[in-house]
Amino acid sequence: MTATILKVMEDGVSSVSIPTYNFPLAIDTPKKARAGEKVPISGFATRVDSTDDNRSD
């Protein structure tokens, strides 16, 4: 997955945008990264579908 860096903050965190997710996220800033660059991100993800919200247990 690729994210675009929106803003690099002084504390070593970047605000990023993921095209398929309409909400900014924070990630650890890769070394020498700048706003506007695209960075690969990987790792574990959890997805919550709206159909799961109405389950009856």
N, C-alpha and C positions, 0 to 999 in steps of 0.2 A: 504494500500500500504506500502511496506517496502523499505527503502533506506539504503545503506551502507555508513557509514561515511568515507570519504576519508582523511579529515584533519580537526582538531579542531583549530580554530584561537583564538587569545587572546581577540578579541573583542566580544566573546560570540556567534560567528557564526561558523557553520560547512559547509564545502563543502561536498556534498553528491552525490552519484550515484544511479539512479533509473534504474533497469535492462531494462525496456521498453523504456527508454528515453536516447539517446546516447549523453547527454550533462550534465556536472556537474551543480548542483543547490546549492544555499545557504539556510540554514534553521537556526533558533535559536537552539543552542546546548542544548540538554537535560542535566540535571545535571549529573556529573561524567561520561559523554560519552567519549569514546576514539576512535581513528581511527581503522577501521576494524569492529566495532560493527554494527549490523543491528538495525535500529530504525523504529518503525511504524510512518507513517505520515498520517494525515487526514485533511480534510478541503475541501473548494470549489476548483474546478478545471475547467479550460477552455480548450477546445480542439479545435484546428483549423485544419480542414482537407484540404488537398491540392486541393480537388475539389471545396471548397468554394472560393479559391483564384481567380478563373476564372469566377465568377458569373457576369452576366450583370444585373445591376439594372436600 
